[in-house]
Amino acid sequence: MKSIRETAGDAFGIPKDISLNMPRITVSADAELYMENYGSLLSFSDTSMTVGGRRFTVTVSGAGLEIKSIRRDDLTLIGKILHIEYKFN
């Protein structure tokens, strides 16, 4: 069953990442990841990064990972990106 936010978003043509406060992830090859609407940074190392929000957790695994930039609403991760795991809470 759709939530009120999802129904209203669909009715007005609002993208789901905005209407449901979910992340938007863009990956360039295996070397850069850009994420909007990420919530908060939960953990970070040179092989793994985990971010979360109220409804999701995203874990990125790789090698030589570095945070290129991080702001309140978006972040850029560089390095060898090997795996992205998305979980609903």
C-alpha positions in Angstrom: 0.0 0.0 0.0 1.3 3.4 -1.0 1.9 6.1 1.7 0.3 9.5 1.4 3.7 11.0 0.5 4.2 8.5 -2.3 0.7 8.9 -3.6 1.0 12.8 -3.6 4.4 12.6 -5.2 3.1 10.3 -8.0 0.1 12.7 -8.5 2.4 15.7 -9.0 5.2 13.9 -10.8 7.7 14.4 -8.0 10.7 11.9 -8.2 10.5 9.3 -5.5 13.9 10.2 -4.1 12.5 13.6 -3.2 8.9 12.6 -2.2 10.1 9.7 0.0 13.3 11.3 1.2 15.4 8.5 -0.3 19.0 8.9 -1.6 19.9 9.4 -5.2 23.1 7.7 -6.1 25.2 8.3 -9.3 28.2 6.1 -10.0 30.8 7.0 -12.6 32.4 3.8 -13.8 33.9 2.2 -10.6 35.9 5.3 -9.5 33.4 7.9 -8.2 30.1 7.8 -6.3 27.9 10.9 -5.8 25.0 10.6 -3.3 22.3 13.2 -2.6 19.8 13.0 0.3 22.0 10.6 2.2 21.0 11.3 5.8 24.1 10.8 8.0 27.5 9.2 7.7 27.5 6.2 10.0 30.9 4.7 9.4 33.9 5.2 7.1 37.2 3.5 6.3 39.4 3.1 3.2 37.4 -0.1 2.4 33.8 0.7 3.4 31.4 3.6 3.9 27.9 3.3 5.5 25.3 6.1 5.4 21.8 6.0 6.7 18.5 7.8 6.9 15.2 7.0 8.6 14.2 4.4 6.1 17.4 3.1 4.6 21.1 2.2 5.0 23.6 2.2 2.1 27.0 0.5 2.4 29.6 1.0 -0.2 32.6 -1.4 -0.3 35.8 -0.9 -2.2 39.5 -0.1 -2.0 41.3 3.1 -1.4 38.1 4.9 -0.7 38.3 8.6 0.1 35.6 11.2 0.8 36.2 13.9 -1.9 33.6 16.2 -0.5 30.8 16.1 2.1 28.1 18.6 2.7 24.7 18.5 4.5 22.8 17.2 1.4 25.4 15.4 -0.7 28.7 13.7 -0.7 31.3 12.4 -3.3 33.3 9.3 -2.7 36.3 8.3 -4.8 38.4 5.1 -5.1 37.8 1.6 -6.4 34.0 1.0 -5.9 33.3 -2.7 -5.8 29.9 -3.2 -4.2 26.9 -1.1 -3.2 24.3 -2.5 -0.8 21.0 -0.9 -0.1 18.7 -1.9 2.8 15.4 -0.7 3.9 15.1 -0.2 7.7 
